[in-house]
Amino acid sequence: ARVSKAGTVLDPDGIDVTVPERFQWASAVGFDGTNFLVAWEDGRHNSSIYCGRVTQSGLVLDSSGVPVSLAEGWQQFPAVAFDGTDYLVVWLDDRSGSGCDIYGARVTPAGIVLDAAGIAISTAGSFQKYPALAFDGTNYLVTWEDERGGDPDIYGCRVTPQGNVLDTQGIAISTAVDSQVSPAVAFDGTNFLVVWADRRSGDDFDICGARVTPAGVVSSYGPVVMQEGRQEAPKLARGPGSQLFLVYQGWAGTVNGRTYNTDRVWGKMNPVPGVAETRNDERGTMYAGPSIVRGVLFLPEAKGERREVRGEFLDIAGRNVMDLAPGPNDVGSLSPGVYFVRLASGVEREASGVTKVVLTK
């Protein structure tokens, strides 16, 4: 259904994009400036990927659907993006019979499939699932949930508009402990932002993220949303300029004095990975935390069984302006204002906590 900029639903009865026999589900949509391309999982041939074009007036141009992939096995969970010339449709594919891979195919604005056999984007061991993608003006970044290491992690790779895979082994975006699932990605005009549901902090999922440069370099990873209960199923959209909007499913206990105790849809403008403050659970600790006195930030050494604490000093936009080591760190040359201290441990420097601090003169 189309929705106007004013929030009016223009098709209250819905648009029949396709109505063949069997089931159609797990849809995705892209826009080329003239028409929309809707892709979906289709049950008329086992489980395949089909697509169809829809005009801005709601006219369906391919009512029977165009087969994108009729490979053996199951093809599921498509995602779509447009590069200015063609679309790239990506999906979960188990044609190999051993685990699941990520495949894709280019589709022209005329609805012609350019890669009938599919493009093998990731054929790593075990399972790769739930792809998402965005275009930066030069290449796509395709991301997915990846189980090659056991617990699900987040991987990605760059794909050219010609269908060439630039990172054949994949880019490890997050391999933190426990599970990272359900990635979403958008381009802000400078870097990609990848977000996902992350369970490294305990039983509940939070929303974490990372920036990925157009060269495929990962930086600025850490928590994006850490609120009460469970947060999951993130989605990203780009607005004017560099603005990004994050929506996600999250627990709503008591909000503004009203009790809900159920899941709701939440939103956050311009999310920055690594500057969501850690939940302030009341629990015993032997770690005093960072503090600033007379231009010197003191980072206490960890006690007990914890590994050595390292940290990054982030500005209000989440950029790392200084690496921190245990003990005194001279921050007096920086401008006064609000900063964040992101603590990290382990070889991969995965964020383990974020604290807001104020630097004064």
Disulfide bonds with the S-S distance in Angstrom:
none
